[in-house]
Amino acid sequence: MASSLHKVLVAIGLIGLLHAAYSATQHRTYLRLTEQEFTDLPIDILFQCLVCLCVTCYGVVHVAGDFKETRATADLDHKTWETFSNRQSFYSFNHRGKVLNRGAFEED
């Protein structure tokens, strides 16, 4: 189960990313108003974006919990060969075989 610390880290990271995006937008608007050419973002905005991205990724990995195996056959390792082709969604217990079987027993 995810601890509250990891949830707080995710929240702080996302808020930090939103702040970095807002700062980048303000910087771009400032450059337009002063008629300067846009070359790149200031280093503090880039640093904030990278740090908040790492914090968010760390928090999300711990909040998500255990990951499943990426191999398609990982879920099938625990099944036996007899149950491999067993499809429970195709089971039908209300069919005409009941009527046919009842008729066969009544003739006896």
PERA-V501498 format. One record per helix or strand of 3 or more residues. SS is the DSSP state (h for helix, s for strand). FROM is the first residue (numbers start at 1). TO is the last residue. If there is no record, write none. Layout:
ss = <SS;SS>
from = <FROM;FROM>
to = <TO;TO>
This chain:
ss = <h;h;h;h;h>
from = <4;43;75;88;97>
to = <33;64;78;90;107>
